[in-house]
Structure formats: C-alpha cells, structure tokens
Amino acid sequence: MTAKPIYDESLETEYAVLGAMILDGQALIKALDILPTADCFTNPANQILFQTLQKMSADGIQIDTITLAKTLRKEGTYEQAGGATQLGFLAMKVSTAAYVEIHSRILLEQYIRTKINQVVTEGLSKSLNEKEDIFEVAEFVQKGVSDVMTNNFKSNDLTMQERIEIERENRARKIKNGGGGISTGSKVLDSLTGGFVPTDFWVLGGRPGSGKTSWMTTTIKTLSMAGIPVGVVSLEMSGEQITQRILSNISDVEAIKLRNSNTLSDTDLQRLTHFETMAAKLPIYISDPATIRVQSIRTKAHIWKRKFGIQILFVDYLQKISGSNLNFKNLNRDQEMGEVSATLKAIAKELGITVVCLSSLNREVEKRSDKIPQLSDLRESGNIESDADQVLFLMRPEYYGLTGNFLVDNQEYPVDGLAVGSLAKNRHGSVGEFALRFENKVMRFADYHARQAPEFTQFPKPITSNGLNEFDIF
C-alpha cells in the first residue's frame, strides 16, 4: 500500500531539498556535500529517498523521477518511499533548485540541534543520579557535543584541480610572507622544519631540567610579540609561574628575583612596571587546571580558536593528560596515551593550528654517555612517535655535569650555557642536531650564534610592525 499522506507542512524543507536534488544535478551535489546522513530527514520515506539519491549519484546514474522510481523498485523500497504519489508530488511541488544550499543547511542545523539535545538530556539524567561521577558526566557531555560537531560536517573532499588551486594560493601567501609556516623563533629550526605549519603536531621531549618549559615560554613570548595568538594548557606550572617566566624573558629581570620579590631592586621594579604594561597586551591565553582530560583540551581549543583566533596551542605536558575515561577504562597507559596523542593531532587538523605538546622521557637516556635522547625514550609512548609530525628533544650538558667541549653536528662548543636541540623526527624534511644557547638567569633560549642582546641602559624601542625588535632573537 502506498504511504500517505504525501504533504506535511512541517516537512516543507525536506520536500524542497529532495525535489531540488531530483530536479537539478548541481543541486544534488550541493545537498550531498552538506548533509552527512539520511537522519537529517525526520520522515522515514524521505530518508529512503535521500539514501537512494545518494546511491544513484555514487553509481553515476542519471537522476529524474523515472530513473528514481526504477531504482526504488529494484531496491524494493518503492512503496516505503511513498510510491508514485510521493514522486509526483515532489516533481510538482518544487520548480526551482536555487535555494537548495539554504534549505540543506536548515536541515543540518535541525539535525545537530536534535543530537545535541539528546546528549544534553542524557547528561542531565546522569547528573541527577548521585551514583554517577559528576566529572565523568561532564566529560560525557563534552565528548558527545564534540562528536556531534566533528561527525556531522563533511570533510573537505576536493578534486585534484581544486587541491592544486589551493596549493597555488598557499604558495603565493608563503612567498608574500617570506617563508612557510610561522617562525619558531629559531632560524636553525625553521630551516629544518619550515616553522610551525598549520595542522602539524609537535612533541617536545626532554628529561627534567632540560629546559622544556623554558623553551615553551621563550617561544610563546616570541610568537605573541609578533602578534600571533597563542593558547597554553599547563598542567605542570601555574599560570602565575608561566607569566613570571614570560616577564623575565621580556624584561631581563632574573627569574629567581620574580619568585622572591623581596630581592627586586628599584631598577628591576621600574623595568617590570614598563614591561608588564606591554606584556598585558600580548595575545596569550593560559589555562592551568590541576588535571584535565584530552576531550576538555579539544573543547577549550575550539573555544579559543573561535573567540581569539589562536594559531598555536601549547600543552604541558603529555603524561599528565587523561584519556576520555569513557571507552578506555580497561586499556593500559600506553593505549591511553595513544588516544591522547591521536586527539591532539586531530585538534591540529580540525582547527588548522599547530599543536605543541611537551613530553617527559624515560630513564634510558641517562645510561648513554652523550645523554642525547632518542625516539625510543618517549615515556608511555603509545602512538606518540607515529602521530607526531615533528619530535624535538632538548638536552643541556651542564645539567649532567659535563665539562670541556661538546660535539654538536660535527662542531665543538663549550658546555657553558650550551643546549642541544635534536630534531629526531620531521615528517616534512630532514632531521639533525643543532646548538642553542640557554640563558639560565632569565630562563631563555636562543640560537647559539644569534646576536646577543646588550644590557639595557634604557627601555627598548616599541615593538616594530613585524612584532619583533632588533634583539628578539628567539
């Protein structure tokens, strides 16, 4: 028996989309590109019609009411889809395909709204049950909403011609901006990696005392002074401690004096007053939770991207992040870290930003005479090595009590103030070691051969148009 009735005012938008898909081939492509699933239609007959049109398009079948009816009969769904009455109605009802994009987006919005309401309703029900862990309930809602948004927007499926056009535009932009990605602040590292490239996931590894956090705060300072919005999720240091390090970097007031304020001189206080005013305007956004799950980082990154336009996200550090704790309760720590690293990589791709995550190393590095870390030293590694686009290690010979000269890339350097950068993985180019200088008093890194900033006898000139003054070397 043919389904009835064929007309329902509440389904007007569904009829408009389906009629346009039958009427016009371009409208069909646009609707299929916007709507991820037949569930965007609430009427079962309309769901069948959408699925059939989707299959016919994939099979290269020319679409009109006759071929659609033939395909429905072949699939045995003709009557379920409304039969001749429904197809005739759609053909008569829709006379233009001009608004198919608008109507398709209305259906998508309604579908997403329904799915989010389902997640929130279930979350509310769980929250009222005192036996439920409220933090797991919050994580359930965050993950559910994030999954709805991630799963219901079509991926950027493009033809090779479209990809080539995008590549041309990107190349022109890079040439105009004088390079590839965003400068890391180190000319040597930029030459190896092309800088911080959108969608890349970096891992910065080192043993305690190697300077991971100092490298991070140095880089945050350099990026933000160039006007680049930076997000920081720190589980290792408090927001106040990160702020102190950035102020020490900018002002040249010793970090230990900032921690013990009673040792600050009048000159120090004068410098801090000046540089605090400047630093307050920097686009740095810091979150310092005691614990966090990776899905919460994903949610926070989406908010920061939308609200502040962050281009780089730093996370300190990997081993302190928990997995979703929803589907991974029975997995070991390596597997949980696999989920964490995969999610951090996904954040970079979803938002078109660079994610830089600090990581601790196991003790194997201590057994080597040169103390240079290797990829196998990544602690609780999971899939970190495979997920990361770049893996950078830091090592300071002084920390291990080494004396004399130290060999870096076939060149000897005195160990005093020396740090060794080791790019152990680079998905887009070569790997290698390079020398850095570590200024311990202000917790600052620089390229080893970069020009040293002089002692300030007066406050430096304001930041230039490119965001860097003459002595910003890292």
N, C-alpha and C positions, 0 to 999 in steps of 0.2 A: 504494500500500500504506500502511495506517495505521501511524503511528510507534509504536514500542514501546520500552521499557516505559513505562507512564504514571507509575509510582511510583518515586521515588528518594529515600531518606531525606535525602540531602544537599541536596535541593531543597525540603525541607519548608516553609521560609519563603516561597519563591517561590509554591508552591501556595496557601499561606494568603492571600497578598496577592491573587493572581488570583481565587481563589474568593470573597473578600470583595468585590472590585470587581464581580463578576457578581451577587453576592447583594444588594448594597445600594448605592443611588445616592450616598449621602453618603460611604460608604467609597471609592467610585470617585473622587470629587472629592478626598478627602484623599490617596489614593495618588498621583494625578496631580500634586498640588501638591508632594509630597515628592520623587518620583522624576523626575529630569530626562531620563532616556533609557532606552530598552529595554535598553541594555547593562548596566543594573543587574541584569538577569536573565542567568544564565550558560547556561541551556538554550535552544537556538535556537527550539524550539517555544514556550516561554514568552515569548521575545522577540516572536514573531509575535503571540501572544495579547495582550500588553501594547500593542503598536503598533495592533492592531485596535481594542481597547477605547478607546484614546486617540482614534483617528479617529472612532469611533462617538459618543463624548462630544462631540467638536468639531462633529459634524454634527447633534447633537441627537437621535440615535436612542435609543429606549428599549432598555435592555440586559437581556437574560436569556439563557439558554442557546440558546433558539430563534433570537432575532434575531442572536446572535453567530455561530451556525452558518451562518445565511443570509448574513451579511456575509462570513464566511470563504470560503464557496463562491463568492460573487460576485467576491471578490478573487483567487480561485484558489489560496488558501493553506490550505484546509480540511485536507487530508491532512498538510501540513507542520506544522500546529499540533496534530496528534495525533488529529484526527477525532472521531467520536462517543465513542470510548473515553475520550479525554482530557477532553472536556467533561463526560461523565457522571461521571467520577472527581472532577473539581473540584466538581461540584454535590453529590455525596455526601460528599466529604471535609470541606468547610467548612460549618459550621452557624451560625457567628456572624461578624460583621464587627467585633466590639468591639475587637479588637487590631490593626486594620489600620495605625494610625499607628506603633505599636511595631515591627511586622513590616516596614513600609516603610523605617523608619529603619535597621533592621538591614541590609536590602539596600543602602541607600545607603552605609552605613559600609563594608560589604564591598567595594563597587564603588570607593569612594575609596581604600581601603587597597590594592586591586589596582593602581589607576592610579598611586598614589604609589610603590609598589614597582617599577613599570615604569620610572618616571622615575629613581628612585634607582639601579636596576640598570644602566640605560643610562649614568647619570652615573659609576658606579663603573667601568664598562668604559672610558669615555673617560678617566677619571683615571689608569688604568693604562697608557694609551698616552702615552708621553713626547712624541710629536709634537703632542699637544693642549695648547693654552694652558690651564693649570690655573684661571686666573681666569675664562675663558670657560666652563669646565666647571662651576665653582661657580655662575656666573650661569645656566647652563642648568638646573641642578638647582633653584635658587631660583625661576626663572621657571616651570619645569614644575610644581612643587608649588603655587605661587601660582595658576597657571591651572587646575589641578585643583580647588582650593578655590573659585575665583571662578566657574568654569563649571558647577559641579555643585550649586549651591544656587539654588533657584528665586528669581526676582526677586519683589519684593513687589507682585504683581498683585492689586489690590483694586478692589471696586466703588466707584462714586461715593458711595454711602451710607457705606461704610467709610472712605473718604477724608474725608468731612465729619465723621465721629465723631473721627477723628484730629486734624483741624483744630480742632475744639472743645476737645479735650484740650490741644492745644498752646497755644491762645489763653488758656485758663484758667491754664496754667502760666506763660505770659508775663505775664499780669496780676498773678498772685501774686508773681512775681519782679521786678515793676516795669519790664518792658520786653521787648524782643525777644530778640536774641542776647546773647552775653557782651560786656560793655563793652570797647571797645578801650582805655579809659583816657582818651580824649579826648571830651568832651561834644559838641564840634562835629562830629567824625567820626561819633560814634554817631547824631547827629540826621540825618545824611545816609544812613547805611547800616543803622541798626538794630543795629550791633555785629557781632561775629563770630558768624555764623549757621552751625550745622552744615550740612555738605555744600558750603559755599562755598569757592571757590578765589580767593585774593587774590594779586595781584602788586604788590610794592613796588619801584618803579623810581627810579633816580637816577644821576647822574654820580658819579665818585669824589669824596669829600669832602662829599657832600650830606647824609650822616648816616644812611644806610640801616641800618647795623649798630647805631648808637646808638638809632635808633627801635625796632629789634627788641629790644635789651636792655632799654630802658625799658619796653616793653610786656610783655616776659617777666617783669620784676620786678613790675609792677603785677598781672598775672594771677596769678602764683604766690603773691603776698601775699594775694590774695583766695581762696586755696585751690584754684585751678584748675590741674590737672596740664598741663604744657607739655613737648613734645618739641622738641629742637633738633638739626638735622643741619647742621653747619657745615663747609664746605669752604674758607671764606675765613679764618676766625680759629680759633685753637686753643681747646680747652675752657678752658684756663687764662686766656686773654685774655678770653673771654666772662665767666668767673667774676669776673675783676678789674673788668670794666665793671659787672656787676650789683652787686658790693660797693661800687663808687664811687657808683652810683645810690642805694643804700640808706643808706650811711654818711655821704655828703657829703665823704668824703676824696677829694682830687683824683686823677683817673685817672693823671696823669703820676707822681704820688708812688707809686702802687701798682706802676707799671712800674719805677721806680727806687727800690727800697725803702730805700736809704741816706738818702733825704731825708725819711722819715717822722718826725714829731715824736712825743714821748711821748703827747700827746693823740690824735694820729692812731692810734697803736698801741692805745691804750685803746679808742677807738671801734671799731676793726676787730675787736678781741677780742670786744666785745659783739655787733656786728652779724654776725660770722661764725657765732656760735652760733645766731643767729636764721636766717640765710640757709641754714645746713646743713639746716634742716628744710623748706625750700621744695620743692614738688613739680616740680623742673626736671630733665629728663633729657637729657644732652648727648652727642652722638656727633660726633667731629671727624676723620673719615677724610681722607687726602690726596686720594683720588679715590673716586668712587662711581658706580655705575650706578643708573638710576632704579628698576630692579626690586629692588635692595637696599634702597632707601628704602622701597619698598612693604612688603617683608618686615619691616623694622625697625618701621615704623608699626603693623603688625598686632601685633607682639610688645608694643610699648609700650602699645597700646590694651588688649590683653588683660591685661597684667601691671600697668600703672599707671593705666589709665583716662584717658589723655591726651585733652584736648578741643581743643587747638590744636597744630599742627605747624608749626614754622618751618624753612625751608630756605634756606641762604645759601651759594652763590647759584646761579641757574638755569643760567647759561652754563658752569659748572664740572661740571655733571652730564652723564654719558654716557648714551646710549641703551642699549637692551638688547644691542647689538652682536651680535645673533644673526640677525635678519631685516633689519637696516637698514644692513648694511655698505656697500651701494652707493648709499646716499642721501646728499644733501648735508647741511650743518649745519642749515639751516633745517628740513629734513624731520626730522632727528634731534631738534631742539628741539620740533617738533610732537609727536613721540612722548612726550618728557619732560613737556610741559605737559598732554597728554591723560592721562597716567598719574597725575600729581599731582592732577588734577581727579577721576579715578577713585578715588584713595585717600580723598579727602574724602567722596565719596558712599558708598563701601564701608563706611567706619568711622563715618560720621556725625559727622565732626570738621571744623574749619576748617583749611585748609592755607594758609599764608602763605609765598610764595616771593619772595626778593629777586632783582632783575634789574638788570644793567648796561644802559646806554643807548649809542647810537652818538653820534658827534661832531656830528651836525646841530644839536643843542640849543645848542652853543657859538656857532653862527652867528646866533642870534636875539638881539636887543637885550635882551629881558626874561629870557632864559635859562630860561623855563618849558618843561618837557618836554611832548611830545605823544605820543599812542599810536604814531605812526609812528617814534618814536625808539627803540622797544624793539629791542634788538640781537639779531640772528639770530632774528627774531621767531617764525618758524614759525607755529603757530596760537595763540600766547600770548594775543593780543588776543581771539580768539573763545572760547578755553577759560576765560579768567578771568571771574569774576563781578564782581570789583572790581579796578580798576587805580588805585593811588595813587602819585603822584610826589612827591618831595621836592626842594627847591631852597633854598640858603642864599645870599642876595645878598652877604653879607660874603665868601664864598669867592671870588666873582668880582671883588672889589674895588669893588663898587658902594657909593656913598655917598649921604647925604641920606635922603630918604624913599622908600619903595617902595609901590606901589599893589597892594593885595590885596582883591579883592571890593569895589571902589569905595571903599576906605578906605585912607588913607596911614598907614604905620608906619615908624618909624625902623629902619634896617637893622641897628643894633647888636643882636645876639642874635636876629634875626628868621629864621625858617624859613617857607617857603611850602609848604603841603600842597595838592596839586592832585588831586582825585578825578576822573580822566579817563574812567573807565567805572564804571557802577554798574547792574548788571542789575536791581536791585530798586528803583531810585529815581533821584533827581536827581544831577547832578554839580556840581562847583564848586570854588572855591579858598577857603582859609581860612588864617589866620595861626597860627603856632606859635612858641613861644619855645625856643631851644636854649641850654642851659647848658653851655658848652664844657668847663669845668673838670671836670665830673662826667659829661660825655657823656650828658646827659639832656634829653628833650623834655617840653614841657608845653603846654597850651592857652595862647595868648598872654595872655588876660585872666584866667587862673586865679590864685587867691590864692598868692602866693609863700610858700614855707616860710621861717620865721625861722631865723637862725643858732642852732644848738642850744647852750644853755649847760648842759644836762643831757640824758641819754638820753631819747628819747621814750617815751611810754607804750606798753605792749604792744599788739599788733595787736588791733583790735576784732573783734566777731563777724562782721562783713561782710568782714573781711580787710584793711580799709584804716584807717590812722589819719588824723587830721584834715588832714594836709598831703600825703597821697598824691594828687597832682593829675593824674597821668598814668600 
